[in-house]
Amino acid sequence: MAGPRPMSRNRASLAIGAAALLVVAGLGAFWFAARTSTPEPLDGAIMVTVNDDTCDPADLTVPAGKSTFHIHNASQRPLEWEILDGVMVVAERENITPGLNATLTERLKAGTYDITCGLLSNPRGKLTVVATAASEAAKAAPELRSFIGPLSEYQVYLNRRAGELIEATATLSQAVAAGDLDGARAAWLDARQPWRQMAPVIGRLGDVVNSMDPLADYLEKREADPGFTGFHRIEYGLWAQGSTDGLAPVAATLAAEASTLKDRLKQVKLAPGDLAANAAALAGRVVDQATASQAPYSHSDLAEFSADLDGIAKSARLVQPLVADAAPQSAAALDTALDGARATLDGFKVDGAFPPYDSVDADGRKRIADAFTKVADTAGALNPAIGLE
């Protein structure tokens, strides 16, 4: 009895092609489902979908106090979702991948806020926070006299870092004007240190960040967008293009804006709860940033995270003596988290220097995110421990 006839070469090719088409179709269906599916609602969460043009819904109303927002990215590119009080960033989630979701929980005071909807050029949405009996009672609570010293010390810290930023950006502008590529790169890296050390406060000055520090991914035409200015436009030229050509006006503007920033910081009125809250908020932003480069051309993210940690520690530790009396466990937990984050970052150093961030694998980036999550959690516990929330 004759056995089965072997498949011809043509039939085998057709079978392989059909199987490949099935795989591609399956992947396409998975991609389409991820991009078009509606996220499952979370208990008590406010659902927000961001597409290429707007938010849905674009008008939200919530009671004062803690609210959780579940943001679904239905657009074609990564996005950040922000709650803005004028130009001040109240809360944000960054690097939300197309088709995926992110959750943001924030304690909000009564008032009217803007919400960003994808690109910086898109129309903003509106968030109305309605006062409650509990929020009105909390508003009547007196400020603590013991915060006068910490707040004054922090203002001095900001003033000194702002002075360092002015010097570093002036050096950067001079090196760019002279066509000194190596000198400009070194000055750029130097300038980023005080900039990130002040991030607990600068991060809330939305207009300053959008002018001095916009990322190309959040602009319509990316690197070709007219709004691509400041630090990252210079970074793109120095590292991606390997040249100072065309950067002199950008660097001169950045140096002028650094001087303006120092004046703006003097006008910022910090409340007692801001020291710990700003530190916790920045640690949370680093968690978001750890998964994708925030210095995409120089890959100097590790040095920037280190400067972030300096700023977080300065802000949070000014509150720590007050917390130590009321809740010593919370004060000790802050030290443990800060020391752990420092050890995590320093563990990446090679011959005493941070390597490029594109050499850090997914596991390493997760370790960084986990370390800063602990910092965010412990810094976030300081205000409740002393009755500020």
C-alpha positions in Angstrom: 0.0 0.0 0.0 1.4 3.3 -1.0 2.2 5.9 1.7 1.0 9.5 1.6 2.4 11.5 -1.2 5.0 14.1 0.0 3.8 17.7 -0.2 5.1 19.5 -3.3 7.4 22.5 -2.9 4.7 24.9 -4.1 2.1 23.5 -1.7 4.6 23.7 1.2 5.3 27.3 0.4 1.7 28.1 0.3 1.1 26.4 3.7 3.9 28.3 5.3 2.7 31.6 3.8 -0.8 30.9 5.1 0.5 30.2 8.6 2.5 33.4 8.5 -0.6 35.3 7.5 -2.5 33.8 10.4 0.2 34.9 12.8 0.3 38.5 11.3 -3.5 38.6 11.4 -3.5 37.5 15.1 -0.9 40.1 16.0 -2.9 42.7 14.1 -6.1 41.7 15.9 -4.3 41.9 19.3 -2.9 45.4 18.4 -6.3 46.5 17.3 -8.0 45.2 20.4 -5.5 47.0 22.6 -5.8 50.2 20.7 -9.6 50.2 20.6 -10.8 48.5 23.8 -12.3 50.5 26.6 -10.4 50.0 29.9 -12.1 48.2 32.6 -13.5 50.7 35.2 -11.8 50.8 38.6 -13.9 51.1 41.7 -14.5 54.8 42.2 -12.1 55.9 39.5 -12.9 58.7 37.0 -12.4 57.3 33.4 -10.7 59.6 30.9 -9.8 58.6 27.4 -7.3 60.8 25.5 -7.4 60.6 21.7 -5.4 62.5 19.1 -7.4 65.7 19.5 -9.1 65.9 22.9 -10.1 64.2 26.2 -13.3 62.2 26.6 -14.9 63.6 28.8 -13.3 67.0 28.4 -15.3 68.4 31.4 -15.1 66.7 34.8 -16.5 67.5 38.2 -15.3 65.8 41.4 -15.6 66.5 45.1 -12.7 68.0 46.9 -10.4 65.5 48.5 -8.8 62.4 47.1 -9.8 61.4 43.5 -8.5 58.6 41.3 -8.3 59.1 37.5 -7.9 56.1 35.1 -6.4 57.5 31.9 -6.6 55.5 28.6 -4.3 56.6 25.7 -6.3 56.1 22.5 -4.0 58.4 20.6 -1.2 57.4 18.2 1.8 58.5 20.4 3.0 58.5 24.0 1.4 61.2 26.1 1.4 62.8 29.5 -1.8 63.8 31.3 -1.7 66.8 33.7 -3.9 68.7 36.0 -3.0 72.4 35.9 -3.8 75.3 38.2 -3.1 78.1 35.8 0.6 77.4 34.8 1.2 75.3 37.9 1.2 71.5 37.5 -0.8 70.0 40.3 -0.4 66.3 39.3 0.6 64.4 36.2 1.3 61.0 34.7 4.0 60.7 32.0 4.9 58.2 29.2 1.5 56.6 28.8 2.0 54.3 25.9 -0.6 54.3 23.0 -3.3 51.8 23.8 -2.4 51.5 27.4 -3.7 52.9 30.7 -2.4 54.8 33.7 -3.8 55.6 37.1 -3.4 58.9 39.0 -4.6 59.5 42.5 -4.4 63.0 43.9 -5.9 65.0 46.8 -7.5 68.1 45.2 -8.6 71.3 46.7 -11.8 73.0 45.6 -11.4 75.1 42.5 -11.3 75.0 38.7 -8.4 73.3 36.9 -7.2 72.6 33.4 -6.4 69.1 32.1 -4.1 68.5 29.2 -5.3 66.3 26.4 -2.4 64.8 24.5 -0.3 67.3 22.5 0.7 70.6 24.1 -1.0 72.3 21.2 -4.4 70.6 21.8 -7.3 72.3 23.5 -7.4 71.7 27.3 -10.2 70.1 29.2 -11.7 71.4 32.4 -11.7 69.9 35.9 -14.1 71.4 38.5 -13.4 70.4 42.1 -16.4 71.1 44.4 -15.9 72.0 48.0 -17.3 69.6 50.7 -17.9 70.1 54.4 -14.7 68.1 55.1 -12.6 70.3 52.7 -13.9 73.5 54.2 -13.1 72.3 57.7 -9.5 71.4 56.7 -9.1 74.8 55.0 -9.7 76.5 58.4 -6.8 74.6 60.1 -4.0 77.0 61.1 -0.5 76.8 59.6 2.2 75.5 61.9 4.7 78.2 63.1 7.4 75.5 63.2 7.4 75.5 59.4 8.8 79.1 59.2 12.4 77.9 59.5 12.2 74.9 57.0 10.4 77.0 54.4 13.0 79.8 54.7 15.8 77.3 54.4 14.2 75.8 51.3 13.9 79.2 49.7 17.6 79.8 50.3 18.3 76.4 48.7 16.2 77.3 45.6 18.0 80.6 45.3 21.4 79.0 45.4 20.5 76.3 42.8 19.0 79.0 40.6 22.2 80.9 40.8 24.1 77.8 39.7 21.7 77.3 36.8 22.4 80.9 35.6 26.1 80.3 35.7 25.9 77.0 34.0 23.6 78.1 31.2 25.8 81.2 30.6 28.8 78.9 30.2 26.7 76.7 27.9 25.8 79.7 25.7 29.4 80.8 25.5 30.6 77.4 24.5 27.9 77.0 21.8 28.7 80.5 20.4 32.3 79.5 20.2 31.5 76.2 18.4 33.1 74.3 21.3 31.2 70.9 21.1 32.9 69.2 24.0 32.7 72.3 26.2 29.0 72.7 25.3 28.2 69.1 26.2 30.0 69.4 29.5 28.2 72.7 30.3 24.8 71.2 29.3 25.4 68.3 31.7 26.4 70.7 34.5 23.3 72.9 33.9 21.0 69.9 34.2 22.1 69.3 37.9 20.6 72.4 39.5 17.7 72.3 37.1 16.7 68.8 38.3 17.6 69.6 42.0 14.9 72.3 41.8 12.4 70.0 40.1 10.2 69.6 43.2 9.1 73.2 42.6 9.9 73.8 38.9 7.8 70.9 37.9 4.7 72.9 39.1 5.6 75.9 36.9 4.1 74.5 33.7 4.9 77.5 31.5 8.6 77.4 32.5 8.8 73.6 31.8 7.1 74.0 28.4 9.6 76.7 27.4 12.8 75.5 28.9 12.4 71.7 28.9 9.8 70.4 26.4 10.4 66.9 25.0 10.0 66.4 21.3 7.6 63.4 21.8 5.0 65.8 23.2 5.1 68.2 20.2 3.2 67.7 17.0 6.2 67.8 14.7 8.7 66.4 17.3 12.2 67.7 16.7 11.0 69.9 13.7 8.3 71.6 15.8 8.8 75.3 16.5 8.0 74.6 20.1 11.0 72.3 20.5 13.2 74.7 22.4 15.4 74.9 25.5 17.4 72.1 27.0 16.4 69.2 24.8 16.7 71.2 21.5 20.3 71.9 22.5 20.8 68.3 23.6 19.5 67.1 20.2 22.0 69.3 18.4 25.0 68.4 20.6 24.5 64.7 20.7 22.1 63.5 17.9 23.5 66.0 15.3 27.0 66.3 16.9 27.2 70.0 16.2 26.6 73.5 17.7 25.3 74.8 14.4 22.1 76.9 14.8 22.1 76.5 18.6 23.5 79.9 19.6 20.0 81.6 19.7 18.5 78.7 21.6 21.3 78.7 24.2 21.2 82.4 24.6 17.4 82.3 25.2 17.8 79.4 27.7 20.4 81.5 29.7 18.0 84.5 29.7 15.2 82.2 30.9 17.4 80.9 33.7 17.6 84.5 35.1 13.9 84.9 34.8 13.4 81.6 36.6 15.3 82.8 39.6 12.9 85.8 39.9 9.9 83.5 39.5 11.1 81.2 42.2 11.4 84.2 44.6 7.7 84.8 44.0 6.6 81.2 44.7 4.7 81.1 48.0 5.3 77.7 49.6 2.8 76.3 52.1 3.8 74.0 55.0 2.5 71.0 53.2 4.4 71.7 49.9 7.8 70.5 51.2 6.7 66.9 51.6 4.0 66.9 48.8 6.4 68.3 46.2 9.0 65.7 47.1 6.5 62.9 46.8 5.2 64.2 43.5 8.7 64.4 42.0 9.5 60.9 43.2 6.3 59.7 41.4 7.4 61.5 38.2 10.7 59.7 38.3 8.9 56.4 38.5 7.1 57.3 35.3 10.3 58.6 33.7 12.4 55.5 34.5 10.7 53.4 31.8 11.7 55.8 29.0 14.5 58.2 28.5 14.0 61.8 29.6 17.4 62.7 28.1 16.9 60.8 24.8 20.0 62.1 23.0 22.7 62.3 25.7 21.3 59.3 27.7 22.3 61.1 30.9 19.2 59.9 32.8 21.0 58.3 35.7 22.8 61.6 36.5 19.5 63.4 36.3 17.7 60.9 38.6 20.6 61.4 41.0 20.0 65.2 41.0 16.2 64.6 41.4 17.0 62.5 44.5 19.1 65.4 45.9 16.2 67.8 45.4 13.7 65.3 46.9 15.9 64.6 49.9 16.4 68.3 50.6 12.7 69.1 50.5 11.5 66.1 52.4 14.1 66.1 55.1 13.3 69.7 56.1 9.9 68.2 57.4 11.5 65.2 58.9 12.3 66.7 62.4 8.7 67.6 62.8 7.6 64.1 61.8 10.1 62.4 64.1 8.3 63.6 67.2 4.8 62.7 66.0 5.5 59.5 64.0 9.1 58.3 64.4 8.4 55.3 62.2 7.5 57.5 59.2 10.6 59.6 59.7 12.8 56.5 59.8 11.0 55.0 56.7 11.9 58.2 54.8 15.6 57.7 55.6 15.5 54.0 54.6 13.8 54.9 51.2 16.2 57.7 50.4 19.2 55.7 51.3 17.9 52.8 49.3 17.3 54.9 46.2 20.8 56.4 46.5 22.3 52.9 46.7 20.3 51.7 43.7 21.5 54.6 41.5 25.1 54.4 42.7 25.0 50.6 41.9 25.0 51.5 38.2 28.2 53.5 38.3 31.2 52.3 36.4 34.6 53.6 37.6 32.7 56.2 39.6 30.6 57.6 36.7 27.1 56.9 35.5 26.9 55.0 32.2 24.5 55.9 29.4 20.9 55.1 30.2 20.5 53.0 27.0 22.9 50.5 28.6 20.4 49.9 31.5 18.1 47.0 30.8 14.5 46.6 31.7 15.3 44.9 35.0 17.6 47.8 36.0 15.0 50.4 35.1 12.4 48.5 37.2 14.8 48.6 40.2 15.0 52.4 39.8 11.2 52.7 39.5 10.7 50.5 42.6 13.3 52.5 44.6 11.6 55.8 43.8 8.2 54.3 44.4 9.3 53.7 48.0 10.5 57.3 48.2 7.2 58.6 46.9 5.3 56.5 49.4 7.3 57.5 52.4 7.4 61.2 51.5 3.7 61.1 50.9 3.2 59.8 54.4 4.8 62.8 56.1 2.0 65.3 55.8 -0.7 63.0 57.2 1.7 62.1 60.1 1.7 65.8 61.3 -1.9 66.6 60.5 -1.5 68.5 57.3 -4.0 66.2 55.4 
